[in-house]
Amino acid sequence: MLIEEYNQLKRHPDEIVQQFSDRFNQIYHSIPLNFKPPPDSALLHYPRAFDPEIEFHLRERSPSNMEQMQNMAVDIEVNLKIRAEKLKAEKEKKLDRLIKKS
């Protein structure tokens, strides 16, 4: 049952990376040793639980262990949120300029 839950793990839309990582770790460490996927396999499995953009960035950085990967995922999430806010602000500025020209 734990293996199936582990295989189906996906980050929920309202879940921050740290919450998902905690859930991932809890499930992974609950799997009995004789059934537990090896750490290298977990490094492949973890990124698949995210949206394609975060998955891409995690794979691109090639972390050597799960702790490093999970820390990178937090950094990536922060950077993507900052980028999204900047893009939103730029769109609002463009819209304001268009309105002023009208």
FIKOLZA-1660 file (N, C-alpha, C; in steps of 0.1 Angstrom, whole numbers, plus 5000, padded with zeros to 4 digits):
% residues 102
   i   px   py   pz ch aa at
   1 5008 4988 5000  A  M  N
   1 5000 5000 5000  A  M CA
   1 5009 5013 5000  A  M  C
   2 5019 5013 5008  A  L  N
   2 5028 5024 5008  A  L CA
   2 5035 5026 4995  A  L  C
   3 5039 5015 4988  A  I  N
   3 5046 5016 4975  A  I CA
   3 5036 5023 4965  A  I  C
   4 5024 5019 4966  A  E  N
   4 5014 5025 4956  A  E CA
   4 5012 5040 4959  A  E  C
   5 5012 5043 4972  A  E  N
   5 5010 5057 4975  A  E CA
   5 5023 5065 4971  A  E  C
   6 5034 5059 4973  A  Y  N
   6 5047 5065 4969  A  Y CA
   6 5047 5067 4954  A  Y  C
   7 5043 5057 4946  A  N  N
   7 5043 5058 4932  A  N CA
   7 5033 5068 4926  A  N  C
   8 5023 5071 4934  A  Q  N
   8 5012 5081 4930  A  Q CA
   8 5015 5095 4935  A  Q  C
   9 5025 5097 4942  A  L  N
   9 5028 5110 4948  A  L CA
   9 5028 5121 4938  A  L  C
  10 5021 5131 4940  A  K  N
  10 5021 5144 4932  A  K CA
  10 5019 5155 4942  A  K  C
  11 5025 5166 4939  A  R  N
  11 5024 5178 4947  A  R CA
  11 5010 5184 4944  A  R  C
  12 5003 5187 4955  A  H  N
  12 4990 5193 4954  A  H CA
  12 4991 5208 4949  A  H  C
  13 4981 5213 4942  A  P  N
  13 4982 5227 4937  A  P CA
  13 4984 5237 4948  A  P  C
  14 4979 5235 4960  A  D  N
  14 4980 5245 4970  A  D CA
  14 4991 5242 4980  A  D  C
  15 4999 5233 4977  A  E  N
  15 5010 5228 4986  A  E CA
  15 5023 5235 4982  A  E  C
  16 5030 5240 4993  A  I  N
  16 5043 5246 4990  A  I CA
  16 5053 5234 4989  A  I  C
  17 5064 5237 4983  A  V  N
  17 5074 5226 4981  A  V CA
  17 5079 5220 4994  A  V  C
  18 5081 5228 5005  A  Q  N
  18 5085 5222 5018  A  Q CA
  18 5075 5212 5023  A  Q  C
  19 5062 5216 5022  A  Q  N
  19 5051 5207 5026  A  Q CA
  19 5051 5194 5019  A  Q  C
  20 5053 5195 5005  A  F  N
  20 5053 5183 4997  A  F CA
  20 5066 5174 5001  A  F  C
  21 5077 5181 5002  A  S  N
  21 5089 5174 5006  A  S CA
  21 5088 5166 5019  A  S  C
  22 5081 5172 5029  A  D  N
  22 5079 5166 5041  A  D CA
  22 5070 5153 5039  A  D  C
  23 5060 5155 5031  A  R  N
  23 5051 5144 5029  A  R CA
  23 5058 5133 5021  A  R  C
  24 5066 5137 5011  A  F  N
  24 5074 5127 5003  A  F CA
  24 5083 5119 5013  A  F  C
  25 5090 5126 5021  A  N  N
  25 5100 5120 5030  A  N CA
  25 5092 5110 5040  A  N  C
  26 5081 5115 5045  A  Q  N
  26 5074 5106 5054  A  Q CA
  26 5069 5093 5048  A  Q  C
  27 5064 5094 5036  A  I  N
  27 5060 5082 5029  A  I CA
  27 5072 5073 5025  A  I  C
  28 5082 5079 5020  A  Y  N
  28 5094 5072 5016  A  Y CA
  28 5101 5065 5027  A  Y  C
  29 5102 5071 5039  A  H  N
  29 5108 5065 5050  A  H CA
  29 5099 5055 5058  A  H  C
  30 5086 5055 5054  A  S  N
  30 5077 5045 5060  A  S CA
  30 5077 5032 5053  A  S  C
  31 5083 5032 5041  A  I  N
  31 5083 5020 5033  A  I CA
  31 5093 5010 5039  A  I  C
  32 5089 4998 5041  A  P  N
  32 5099 4988 5047  A  P CA
  32 5111 4986 5039  A  P  C
  33 5122 4984 5045  A  L  N
  33 5135 4984 5038  A  L CA
  33 5136 4974 5026  A  L  C
  34 5129 4963 5028  A  N  N
  34 5130 4953 5017  A  N CA
  34 5122 4957 5005  A  N  C
  35 5113 4967 5006  A  F  N
  35 5105 4972 4995  A  F CA
  35 5109 4986 4991  A  F  C
  36 5117 4993 4998  A  K  N
  36 5120 5007 4996  A  K CA
  36 5129 5009 4983  A  K  C
  37 5124 5018 4975  A  P  N
  37 5132 5021 4963  A  P CA
  37 5146 5026 4967  A  P  C
  38 5157 5023 4960  A  P  N
  38 5170 5029 4964  A  P CA
  38 5170 5044 4962  A  P  C
  39 5179 5051 4969  A  P  N
  39 5179 5066 4969  A  P CA
  39 5181 5071 4955  A  P  C
  40 5188 5065 4946  A  D  N
  40 5190 5070 4933  A  D CA
  40 5176 5070 4925  A  D  C
  41 5169 5060 4928  A  S  N
  41 5155 5059 4922  A  S CA
  41 5146 5070 4927  A  S  C
  42 5147 5073 4940  A  A  N
  42 5139 5084 4946  A  A CA
  42 5143 5097 4940  A  A  C
  43 5156 5099 4936  A  L  N
  43 5160 5111 4930  A  L CA
  43 5154 5113 4916  A  L  C
  44 5151 5102 4910  A  L  N
  44 5144 5102 4897  A  L CA
  44 5129 5104 4899  A  L  C
  45 5123 5099 4909  A  H  N
  45 5109 5099 4912  A  H CA
  45 5104 5113 4917  A  H  C
  46 5112 5119 4926  A  Y  N
  46 5108 5132 4932  A  Y CA
  46 5104 5143 4922  A  Y  C
  47 5113 5145 4912  A  P  N
  47 5109 5156 4903  A  P CA
  47 5096 5154 4895  A  P  C
  48 5093 5142 4892  A  R  N
  48 5081 5139 4885  A  R CA
  48 5068 5143 4892  A  R  C
  49 5069 5145 4905  A  A  N
  49 5057 5149 4913  A  A CA
  49 5054 5164 4911  A  A  C
  50 5062 5171 4904  A  F  N
  50 5060 5186 4902  A  F CA
  50 5055 5189 4888  A  F  C
  51 5051 5202 4886  A  D  N
  51 5047 5206 4873  A  D CA
  51 5060 5206 4864  A  D  C
  52 5058 5206 4851  A  P  N
  52 5069 5204 4842  A  P CA
  52 5081 5214 4843  A  P  C
  53 5077 5227 4847  A  E  N
  53 5088 5237 4848  A  E CA
  53 5097 5234 4860  A  E  C
  54 5092 5231 4872  A  I  N
  54 5100 5227 4883  A  I CA
  54 5108 5214 4880  A  I  C
  55 5101 5205 4874  A  E  N
  55 5107 5192 4871  A  E CA
  55 5120 5195 4862  A  E  C
  56 5118 5203 4852  A  F  N
  56 5129 5206 4843  A  F CA
  56 5141 5212 4851  A  F  C
  57 5138 5222 4859  A  H  N
  57 5149 5229 4867  A  H CA
  57 5156 5219 4876  A  H  C
  58 5148 5210 4882  A  L  N
  58 5155 5200 4891  A  L CA
  58 5164 5191 4884  A  L  C
  59 5159 5186 4872  A  R  N
  59 5167 5177 4865  A  R CA
  59 5180 5183 4859  A  R  C
  60 5178 5196 4855  A  E  N
  60 5189 5204 4849  A  E CA
  60 5200 5206 4859  A  E  C
  61 5197 5207 4872  A  R  N
  61 5207 5210 4882  A  R CA
  61 5214 5197 4887  A  R  C
  62 5209 5185 4885  A  S  N
  62 5215 5172 4888  A  S CA
  62 5220 5172 4903  A  S  C
  63 5212 5173 4913  A  P  N
  63 5216 5172 4926  A  P CA
  63 5221 5157 4929  A  P  C
  64 5230 5156 4939  A  S  N
  64 5236 5143 4942  A  S CA
  64 5229 5135 4953  A  S  C
  65 5220 5142 4960  A  N  N
  65 5212 5135 4971  A  N CA
  65 5198 5142 4973  A  N  C
  66 5190 5135 4980  A  M  N
  66 5176 5140 4982  A  M CA
  66 5175 5153 4989  A  M  C
  67 5183 5155 5000  A  E  N
  67 5183 5167 5007  A  E CA
  67 5187 5179 4998  A  E  C
  68 5197 5177 4990  A  Q  N
  68 5201 5187 4981  A  Q CA
  68 5190 5190 4971  A  Q  C
  69 5184 5180 4966  A  M  N
  69 5173 5182 4956  A  M CA
  69 5161 5189 4962  A  M  C
  70 5158 5186 4974  A  Q  N
  70 5146 5192 4981  A  Q CA
  70 5150 5207 4984  A  Q  C
  71 5162 5210 4987  A  N  N
  71 5166 5224 4990  A  N CA
  71 5165 5232 4977  A  N  C
  72 5170 5225 4966  A  M  N
  72 5169 5232 4953  A  M CA
  72 5155 5235 4948  A  M  C
  73 5146 5225 4951  A  A  N
  73 5132 5227 4948  A  A CA
  73 5126 5239 4955  A  A  C
  74 5130 5241 4967  A  V  N
  74 5125 5253 4974  A  V CA
  74 5130 5266 4968  A  V  C
  75 5143 5266 4964  A  D  N
  75 5149 5278 4957  A  D CA
  75 5142 5280 4944  A  D  C
  76 5140 5269 4937  A  I  N
  76 5133 5271 4923  A  I CA
  76 5119 5277 4925  A  I  C
  77 5112 5272 4935  A  E  N
  77 5098 5277 4937  A  E CA
  77 5099 5292 4940  A  E  C
  78 5108 5296 4948  A  V  N
  78 5109 5310 4952  A  V CA
  78 5113 5318 4939  A  V  C
  79 5122 5314 4931  A  N  N
  79 5126 5321 4919  A  N CA
  79 5115 5322 4909  A  N  C
  80 5107 5311 4908  A  L  N
  80 5096 5311 4898  A  L CA
  80 5085 5321 4903  A  L  C
  81 5083 5322 4916  A  K  N
  81 5073 5331 4921  A  K CA
  81 5077 5346 4919  A  K  C
  82 5090 5348 4921  A  I  N
  82 5096 5362 4918  A  I CA
  82 5094 5365 4904  A  I  C
  83 5097 5356 4895  A  R  N
  83 5096 5358 4881  A  R CA
  83 5082 5361 4877  A  R  C
  84 5072 5353 4882  A  A  N
  84 5058 5355 4879  A  A CA
  84 5054 5369 4884  A  A  C
  85 5058 5373 4895  A  E  N
  85 5054 5387 4900  A  E CA
  85 5060 5398 4891  A  E  C
  86 5072 5396 4887  A  K  N
  86 5078 5406 4878  A  K CA
  86 5071 5407 4864  A  K  C
  87 5067 5395 4859  A  L  N
  87 5060 5395 4846  A  L CA
  87 5046 5401 4848  A  L  C
  88 5040 5399 4859  A  K  N
  88 5027 5405 4862  A  K CA
  88 5028 5420 4863  A  K  C
  89 5038 5425 4870  A  A  N
  89 5040 5439 4871  A  A CA
  89 5043 5445 4857  A  A  C
  90 5051 5439 4849  A  E  N
  90 5054 5444 4836  A  E CA
  90 5041 5445 4827  A  E  C
  91 5032 5435 4828  A  K  N
  91 5020 5435 4821  A  K CA
  91 5011 5446 4825  A  K  C
  92 5011 5448 4838  A  E  N
  92 5002 5459 4844  A  E CA
  92 5008 5473 4839  A  E  C
  93 5021 5475 4838  A  K  N
  93 5027 5487 4833  A  K CA
  93 5023 5489 4819  A  K  C
  94 5024 5479 4811  A  K  N
  94 5021 5480 4796  A  K CA
  94 5006 5484 4795  A  K  C
  95 4998 5477 4803  A  L  N
  95 4983 5480 4802  A  L CA
  95 4981 5495 4806  A  L  C
  96 4987 5499 4816  A  D  N
  96 4986 5513 4821  A  D CA
  96 4990 5523 4810  A  D  C
  97 5001 5520 4803  A  R  N
  97 5006 5528 4792  A  R CA
  97 4996 5529 4781  A  R  C
  98 4990 5517 4777  A  L  N
  98 4980 5516 4767  A  L CA
  98 4968 5525 4770  A  L  C
  99 4964 5524 4783  A  I  N
  99 4952 5531 4787  A  I CA
  99 4955 5546 4787  A  I  C
 100 4967 5550 4791  A  K  N
 100 4970 5565 4790  A  K CA
 100 4971 5570 4776  A  K  C
 101 4975 5562 4766  A  K  N
 101 4976 5566 4753  A  K CA
 101 4962 5567 4746  A  K  C
 102 4953 5560 4751  A  S  N
 102 4939 5560 4746  A  S CA
 102 4932 5573 4748  A  S  C
% end
